[in-house]
Amino acid sequence: MYQQGIVKADHRNTMNAHKEEYGDFRKRDPDEYSTGSGNEDHMDVKPNVLYFGTPVVLISSLDKEGNVNLSPMSSAWALGYNVILGLSTVGKTYENLNETGELTLNFPDRDLLKSVETLAPLTGKNPVPPSKADRYRYESDKFKAADLTAVSSDIVHPPLVKECPIQMEAVVKSIHALCQEEVSAVIVEATVVKVHASKNLVLDNEHIDPVKWKPLIYSFRHYFSLGEQLGKSFKSET
């Protein structure tokens, strides 16, 4: 179990200090945020979601009894070999990571869209949580439901998804509560301990070919794949 309360208290202190100095932006009048001079080609907007475009990830995890759960998500990014995940506390994935602390991150490409969307309305929690009851249903074998294949990992216990071109084995390092108490979600920090990639994507044994790799992107609840290459960073080694 992870000591979320300690981290949560630190976040609350930071947020409270910010509120004292600047006020709570969530309670301000929208007119206070009117677009300033020189920015007239933009308008103020308050989107329902801020999924601005990140890769889809299929997270495989185990509960204490060894039962496998597989769940799609998109709130993920990497810094070095540390991966930051945003997860709802209502789902089975959070429950499993909090209990067993291991996972695999499996990155689908465009060919797996059907499997991803098949998984989307399924939950590994039985009974289904009240907040999900109207749109989700319980499924004990998500791999079978999505026509995907579970294969053994080398280091961690949760299985990999064979069909995903890029797969990562990882262990949980910490779980942080969000500052906004009304949001039932946490930030999970995990360290990647091993990476697997389809042979056709690997360059010189240490780089992923960015031209061939076409991750499935989730943007404002729509799916996309990558288009043409526009250029590369000055830091690129390929």
Secondary structure, 3 states (H helix, E strand, C coil): CCCHHHHHHHHHHHHHHHHHHHCCHHHCCHHHHCCCCCCCCCCCCCCCCCCEEEECEEEEEECCCCCEEEEEECCEEEECCEEEEEEECCCHHHHHHHHHCEEEEEECEHHHHHHHHHHCCEECCCCCCHHHCCCCEECCCHHHHCCCCEECCCCCCCCEECCCCEEEEEEEEEEEECCCCCCCEEEEEEEEEEEEECHHHEECCCEECCCCCCECEEECCEEECCCCCCCCCCCCCC
